[in-house]
Amino acid sequence: MSKVSNVLNMLEYLSTGRKYSIKELAEKLEVTPRMVRVYKDELEKAGIYVDTIKGMYGGYILNQNITVPKRFIEPKPIVFENKEFYNTLSKAIKEERKCYIEYYSKNNDVSKRIIHPYALILLNNQLGVAAYCELKDEIRHFYLKRIKMIKILDKF
């Protein structure tokens, strides 16, 4: 899970009012004890203070009444319009292959580009691809919903 997800999950565990040892939290979050300490620091940066009880039966406890809405903890599936383009780009990334795309700009102009896709990303809550664009000679981000056509080419 991501760091944010783990911090929120740790907050949810501590919100029960129960004391947790660092080892218990590490096991529940499937991270190292060191990362649990990092997450505690992140919570404190956000103004949520976690008390540390030292000693053999010590651990972390939250003395504040904080509830985290479930929408921040439970992952939601990403919904996207064109699964075919997503799968094609995913394959091109794994195989390190270029792609030819026809892409709608903001003004609905169509541009033809050859890209070297590196990663599928979220851009303003929409799926996109980070790629080197041969036309612009730089790394660019492209929204999947604006791709009109895609074709996998040779290796880059």
ChimeraX commands (.cxc) that place a marker at each C-alpha (Angstrom):
marker #1 position 0.00,0.00,0.00 radius 0.5
marker #1 position 1.01,3.60,-0.38 radius 0.5
marker #1 position 2.45,5.66,2.44 radius 0.5
marker #1 position -0.74,7.71,2.73 radius 0.5
marker #1 position -2.89,4.56,2.92 radius 0.5
marker #1 position -0.66,3.12,5.62 radius 0.5
marker #1 position -0.70,6.33,7.67 radius 0.5
marker #1 position -4.50,6.41,7.48 radius 0.5
marker #1 position -4.76,2.72,8.37 radius 0.5
marker #1 position -2.44,3.27,11.34 radius 0.5
marker #1 position -4.65,6.17,12.44 radius 0.5
marker #1 position -7.72,3.92,12.15 radius 0.5
marker #1 position -6.08,1.27,14.36 radius 0.5
marker #1 position -5.02,3.83,16.97 radius 0.5
marker #1 position -8.48,5.46,16.91 radius 0.5
marker #1 position -9.89,2.40,18.70 radius 0.5
marker #1 position -8.24,3.65,21.90 radius 0.5
marker #1 position -6.22,0.46,22.21 radius 0.5
marker #1 position -2.46,0.55,22.77 radius 0.5
marker #1 position -0.45,-1.04,19.95 radius 0.5
marker #1 position 3.20,-2.01,20.07 radius 0.5
marker #1 position 5.35,-0.93,17.15 radius 0.5
marker #1 position 5.75,-4.59,16.24 radius 0.5
marker #1 position 1.96,-5.11,16.14 radius 0.5
marker #1 position 1.45,-2.08,13.92 radius 0.5
marker #1 position 4.29,-3.16,11.64 radius 0.5
marker #1 position 2.68,-6.59,11.21 radius 0.5
marker #1 position -0.79,-5.16,10.58 radius 0.5
marker #1 position 0.52,-2.63,8.04 radius 0.5
marker #1 position 3.01,-5.12,6.55 radius 0.5
marker #1 position 5.94,-2.72,6.95 radius 0.5
marker #1 position 9.08,-2.48,9.06 radius 0.5
marker #1 position 9.02,-1.04,12.61 radius 0.5
marker #1 position 11.08,1.86,11.24 radius 0.5
marker #1 position 8.25,2.76,8.85 radius 0.5
marker #1 position 5.76,2.73,11.74 radius 0.5
marker #1 position 7.90,5.42,13.40 radius 0.5
marker #1 position 7.91,7.40,10.14 radius 0.5
marker #1 position 4.10,7.16,9.97 radius 0.5
marker #1 position 3.86,8.38,13.58 radius 0.5
marker #1 position 5.95,11.41,12.60 radius 0.5
marker #1 position 3.65,12.04,9.61 radius 0.5
marker #1 position 0.58,11.97,11.86 radius 0.5
marker #1 position 2.23,14.44,14.23 radius 0.5
marker #1 position 3.07,16.77,11.32 radius 0.5
marker #1 position -0.66,16.74,10.56 radius 0.5
marker #1 position -1.46,17.73,14.17 radius 0.5
marker #1 position -2.47,14.26,15.36 radius 0.5
marker #1 position -0.33,13.50,18.39 radius 0.5
marker #1 position 0.37,9.88,19.23 radius 0.5
marker #1 position 1.46,9.14,22.80 radius 0.5
marker #1 position 4.42,6.82,23.24 radius 0.5
marker #1 position 4.40,4.54,26.27 radius 0.5
marker #1 position 7.89,3.31,27.03 radius 0.5
marker #1 position 8.92,0.05,28.60 radius 0.5
marker #1 position 8.32,-3.63,28.15 radius 0.5
marker #1 position 4.56,-3.23,27.72 radius 0.5
marker #1 position 4.82,0.05,25.87 radius 0.5
marker #1 position 3.50,1.13,22.55 radius 0.5
marker #1 position 1.55,3.83,20.78 radius 0.5
marker #1 position -1.84,5.13,21.87 radius 0.5
marker #1 position -4.02,7.93,20.58 radius 0.5
marker #1 position -5.64,10.05,23.27 radius 0.5
marker #1 position -7.68,12.10,20.83 radius 0.5
marker #1 position -11.10,11.15,19.51 radius 0.5
marker #1 position -10.48,11.11,15.76 radius 0.5
marker #1 position -12.49,9.30,13.16 radius 0.5
marker #1 position -11.33,8.77,9.62 radius 0.5
marker #1 position -14.07,8.53,7.00 radius 0.5
marker #1 position -14.07,5.09,5.34 radius 0.5
marker #1 position -13.76,6.74,1.92 radius 0.5
marker #1 position -10.16,7.61,2.77 radius 0.5
marker #1 position -9.25,4.10,3.87 radius 0.5
marker #1 position -11.02,1.71,1.53 radius 0.5
marker #1 position -9.50,1.62,-1.95 radius 0.5
marker #1 position -11.87,2.30,-4.82 radius 0.5
marker #1 position -11.44,0.86,-8.28 radius 0.5
marker #1 position -10.28,3.31,-10.91 radius 0.5
marker #1 position -12.91,3.77,-13.58 radius 0.5
marker #1 position -11.68,4.56,-17.04 radius 0.5
marker #1 position -13.32,4.94,-20.39 radius 0.5
marker #1 position -11.05,2.97,-22.69 radius 0.5
marker #1 position -9.63,-0.18,-21.17 radius 0.5
marker #1 position -8.16,-1.18,-24.56 radius 0.5
marker #1 position -5.87,1.89,-24.63 radius 0.5
marker #1 position -4.90,1.25,-21.00 radius 0.5
marker #1 position -3.99,-2.37,-21.79 radius 0.5
marker #1 position -2.11,-1.38,-24.96 radius 0.5
marker #1 position -0.05,1.22,-23.10 radius 0.5
marker #1 position 0.59,-1.18,-20.24 radius 0.5
marker #1 position 1.93,-3.75,-22.71 radius 0.5
marker #1 position 4.10,-1.12,-24.45 radius 0.5
marker #1 position 5.56,-0.05,-21.09 radius 0.5
marker #1 position 6.41,-3.63,-20.10 radius 0.5
marker #1 position 7.98,-4.37,-23.48 radius 0.5
marker #1 position 9.71,-0.94,-23.72 radius 0.5
marker #1 position 8.12,-0.17,-27.06 radius 0.5
marker #1 position 7.22,3.11,-28.75 radius 0.5
marker #1 position 3.63,3.98,-29.56 radius 0.5
marker #1 position 2.07,6.01,-32.34 radius 0.5
marker #1 position -0.88,7.99,-31.01 radius 0.5
marker #1 position -3.42,10.41,-32.40 radius 0.5
marker #1 position -4.22,12.77,-29.56 radius 0.5
marker #1 position -6.88,15.45,-29.09 radius 0.5
marker #1 position -5.54,18.71,-27.68 radius 0.5
marker #1 position -7.54,20.96,-25.34 radius 0.5
marker #1 position -8.95,22.76,-28.42 radius 0.5
marker #1 position -9.90,19.43,-30.06 radius 0.5
marker #1 position -7.07,19.62,-32.61 radius 0.5
marker #1 position -5.67,16.19,-33.44 radius 0.5
marker #1 position -1.90,15.77,-33.26 radius 0.5
marker #1 position 0.02,12.70,-34.37 radius 0.5
marker #1 position 2.86,11.72,-32.08 radius 0.5
marker #1 position 5.34,8.97,-31.39 radius 0.5
marker #1 position 5.77,8.46,-27.68 radius 0.5
marker #1 position 7.93,6.29,-25.43 radius 0.5
marker #1 position 5.53,5.46,-22.56 radius 0.5
marker #1 position 7.11,5.07,-19.10 radius 0.5
marker #1 position 4.23,4.91,-16.62 radius 0.5
marker #1 position 0.47,5.00,-16.31 radius 0.5
marker #1 position -0.42,7.80,-13.91 radius 0.5
marker #1 position -3.32,9.75,-12.43 radius 0.5
marker #1 position -3.64,13.32,-13.70 radius 0.5
marker #1 position -6.29,15.36,-11.92 radius 0.5
marker #1 position -8.15,12.14,-11.03 radius 0.5
marker #1 position -8.01,10.91,-14.63 radius 0.5
marker #1 position -5.83,8.19,-16.08 radius 0.5
marker #1 position -2.88,9.32,-18.13 radius 0.5
marker #1 position 0.49,8.21,-19.39 radius 0.5
marker #1 position 3.90,9.75,-18.73 radius 0.5
marker #1 position 5.94,9.45,-21.91 radius 0.5
marker #1 position 8.81,10.92,-23.88 radius 0.5
marker #1 position 7.29,12.70,-26.90 radius 0.5
marker #1 position 9.48,12.67,-30.01 radius 0.5
marker #1 position 7.61,15.65,-31.52 radius 0.5
marker #1 position 8.23,17.92,-28.52 radius 0.5
marker #1 position 11.54,16.25,-27.54 radius 0.5
marker #1 position 10.57,16.11,-23.86 radius 0.5
marker #1 position 8.65,14.13,-21.26 radius 0.5
marker #1 position 4.94,14.85,-21.51 radius 0.5
marker #1 position 1.75,13.66,-19.83 radius 0.5
marker #1 position -1.18,12.53,-21.98 radius 0.5
marker #1 position -4.75,11.92,-20.78 radius 0.5
marker #1 position -6.02,8.53,-21.91 radius 0.5
marker #1 position -9.45,9.98,-22.64 radius 0.5
marker #1 position -7.91,12.27,-25.28 radius 0.5
marker #1 position -6.17,9.49,-27.19 radius 0.5
marker #1 position -8.10,8.84,-30.41 radius 0.5
marker #1 position -5.94,5.99,-31.72 radius 0.5
marker #1 position -2.91,4.02,-30.55 radius 0.5
marker #1 position -0.56,1.58,-32.23 radius 0.5
marker #1 position 2.46,-0.18,-30.69 radius 0.5
marker #1 position 5.69,0.26,-32.65 radius 0.5
marker #1 position 9.25,-1.08,-32.24 radius 0.5
marker #1 position 11.46,-0.93,-29.13 radius 0.5
marker #1 position 12.90,2.40,-28.02 radius 0.5
marker link #1:1,2 radius 0.2
marker link #1:2,3 radius 0.2
marker link #1:3,4 radius 0.2
marker link #1:4,5 radius 0.2
marker link #1:5,6 radius 0.2
marker link #1:6,7 radius 0.2
marker link #1:7,8 radius 0.2
marker link #1:8,9 radius 0.2
marker link #1:9,10 radius 0.2
marker link #1:10,11 radius 0.2
marker link #1:11,12 radius 0.2
marker link #1:12,13 radius 0.2
marker link #1:13,14 radius 0.2
marker link #1:14,15 radius 0.2
marker link #1:15,16 radius 0.2
marker link #1:16,17 radius 0.2
marker link #1:17,18 radius 0.2
marker link #1:18,19 radius 0.2
marker link #1:19,20 radius 0.2
marker link #1:20,21 radius 0.2
marker link #1:21,22 radius 0.2
marker link #1:22,23 radius 0.2
marker link #1:23,24 radius 0.2
marker link #1:24,25 radius 0.2
marker link #1:25,26 radius 0.2
marker link #1:26,27 radius 0.2
marker link #1:27,28 radius 0.2
marker link #1:28,29 radius 0.2
marker link #1:29,30 radius 0.2
marker link #1:30,31 radius 0.2
marker link #1:31,32 radius 0.2
marker link #1:32,33 radius 0.2
marker link #1:33,34 radius 0.2
marker link #1:34,35 radius 0.2
marker link #1:35,36 radius 0.2
marker link #1:36,37 radius 0.2
marker link #1:37,38 radius 0.2
marker link #1:38,39 radius 0.2
marker link #1:39,40 radius 0.2
marker link #1:40,41 radius 0.2
marker link #1:41,42 radius 0.2
marker link #1:42,43 radius 0.2
marker link #1:43,44 radius 0.2
marker link #1:44,45 radius 0.2
marker link #1:45,46 radius 0.2
marker link #1:46,47 radius 0.2
marker link #1:47,48 radius 0.2
marker link #1:48,49 radius 0.2
marker link #1:49,50 radius 0.2
marker link #1:50,51 radius 0.2
marker link #1:51,52 radius 0.2
marker link #1:52,53 radius 0.2
marker link #1:53,54 radius 0.2
marker link #1:54,55 radius 0.2
marker link #1:55,56 radius 0.2
marker link #1:56,57 radius 0.2
marker link #1:57,58 radius 0.2
marker link #1:58,59 radius 0.2
marker link #1:59,60 radius 0.2
marker link #1:60,61 radius 0.2
marker link #1:61,62 radius 0.2
marker link #1:62,63 radius 0.2
marker link #1:63,64 radius 0.2
marker link #1:64,65 radius 0.2
marker link #1:65,66 radius 0.2
marker link #1:66,67 radius 0.2
marker link #1:67,68 radius 0.2
marker link #1:68,69 radius 0.2
marker link #1:69,70 radius 0.2
marker link #1:70,71 radius 0.2
marker link #1:71,72 radius 0.2
marker link #1:72,73 radius 0.2
marker link #1:73,74 radius 0.2
marker link #1:74,75 radius 0.2
marker link #1:75,76 radius 0.2
marker link #1:76,77 radius 0.2
marker link #1:77,78 radius 0.2
marker link #1:78,79 radius 0.2
marker link #1:79,80 radius 0.2
marker link #1:80,81 radius 0.2
marker link #1:81,82 radius 0.2
marker link #1:82,83 radius 0.2
marker link #1:83,84 radius 0.2
marker link #1:84,85 radius 0.2
marker link #1:85,86 radius 0.2
marker link #1:86,87 radius 0.2
marker link #1:87,88 radius 0.2
marker link #1:88,89 radius 0.2
marker link #1:89,90 radius 0.2
marker link #1:90,91 radius 0.2
marker link #1:91,92 radius 0.2
marker link #1:92,93 radius 0.2
marker link #1:93,94 radius 0.2
marker link #1:94,95 radius 0.2
marker link #1:95,96 radius 0.2
marker link #1:96,97 radius 0.2
marker link #1:97,98 radius 0.2
marker link #1:98,99 radius 0.2
marker link #1:99,100 radius 0.2
marker link #1:100,101 radius 0.2
marker link #1:101,102 radius 0.2
marker link #1:102,103 radius 0.2
marker link #1:103,104 radius 0.2
marker link #1:104,105 radius 0.2
marker link #1:105,106 radius 0.2
marker link #1:106,107 radius 0.2
marker link #1:107,108 radius 0.2
marker link #1:108,109 radius 0.2
marker link #1:109,110 radius 0.2
marker link #1:110,111 radius 0.2
marker link #1:111,112 radius 0.2
marker link #1:112,113 radius 0.2
marker link #1:113,114 radius 0.2
marker link #1:114,115 radius 0.2
marker link #1:115,116 radius 0.2
marker link #1:116,117 radius 0.2
marker link #1:117,118 radius 0.2
marker link #1:118,119 radius 0.2
marker link #1:119,120 radius 0.2
marker link #1:120,121 radius 0.2
marker link #1:121,122 radius 0.2
marker link #1:122,123 radius 0.2
marker link #1:123,124 radius 0.2
marker link #1:124,125 radius 0.2
marker link #1:125,126 radius 0.2
marker link #1:126,127 radius 0.2
marker link #1:127,128 radius 0.2
marker link #1:128,129 radius 0.2
marker link #1:129,130 radius 0.2
marker link #1:130,131 radius 0.2
marker link #1:131,132 radius 0.2
marker link #1:132,133 radius 0.2
marker link #1:133,134 radius 0.2
marker link #1:134,135 radius 0.2
marker link #1:135,136 radius 0.2
marker link #1:136,137 radius 0.2
marker link #1:137,138 radius 0.2
marker link #1:138,139 radius 0.2
marker link #1:139,140 radius 0.2
marker link #1:140,141 radius 0.2
marker link #1:141,142 radius 0.2
marker link #1:142,143 radius 0.2
marker link #1:143,144 radius 0.2
marker link #1:144,145 radius 0.2
marker link #1:145,146 radius 0.2
marker link #1:146,147 radius 0.2
marker link #1:147,148 radius 0.2
marker link #1:148,149 radius 0.2
marker link #1:149,150 radius 0.2
marker link #1:150,151 radius 0.2
marker link #1:151,152 radius 0.2
marker link #1:152,153 radius 0.2
marker link #1:153,154 radius 0.2
marker link #1:154,155 radius 0.2
marker link #1:155,156 radius 0.2
view
